[in-house]
Amino acid sequence: MSSAEELAELAESIAGCRRCPRLVQWREQVATEKRAAFAEEEYWGRPLPGFGDPAARVVVVGLAPAAHGANRTGRMFTGDRSGDWLYRAMFRAGLASQPTSIRIGDGLSLSGAWVTAPVRCAPPGNKPTTEERDNCRSWFDAELDLLDPAVFVALGDYAYRSVWRYLADRGLSMPRPRPAFAHGREVRISDGLVVIASYHPSQQNTFTGRLTEDMLDAVFSRASGLAQEAPP
């Protein structure tokens, strides 16, 4: 079985997960009650698998699906302003076929990149519990095990720590202590892997100017360049 086939099989398993009662209740409640602007749409309302190129050398990690974004559209970082920022930056870096991500079937494809998250259901207040994160951990690990990244882009401290935990569990040589999260920070891991930290493109960061499009572009330009330089 090819990695693409294994990822597709894993995606089906992820979408059927019901491990966390609080998250199941919330994602399904949101999908039923809906936001007025999307009242005529059918919400996905299930856990989200990752999205992208099975041959990705750049893996982008967020936090969790947004209630009226990915939980609605069924694709990571799709249908909300965070996704608007992310895919514009990925498009400019040559990793996405178009700068917009509106819904499944909109023509978007990724080249050399994969987008995922350590938590697969929309959590209330965008705050999963530690137990919920741990329940989801096997999905995150299984997905990353099927990929062959050269670069991780960690969007936010939560993603940064999740990537770090995954790599440490795989027995790779890691800097100690773990370097503190900082936008643009690069950490080189054994086996040639690089982790690049970035502020998450949430409205909390983009509306306040903490994260600008130029700052995000610099991260993805660097990630794309490093991936192209990495040995196969």
Secondary structure, 3 states (H helix, E strand, C coil): CCHHHHHHHHHHHHHCCCCCHHHHHHHHHHHHHCCHHHCCCCCCCCCCCCEECCCCCEEEECCCCCCCCHHHHCCCCCCCHHHHHHHHHHHHCCCECCCCCCCCCCCCCECCEEEECCCCCCCHHHCCCHHHHHHHHHHHHHHHHCCCCCEEEEECHHHHHHHHHHHHHCCCCCCCCCCCCCCCCEEECHHHCEEEEECCCCHHHHCCCCCCHHHHHHHHHHHHHHHHHCCC
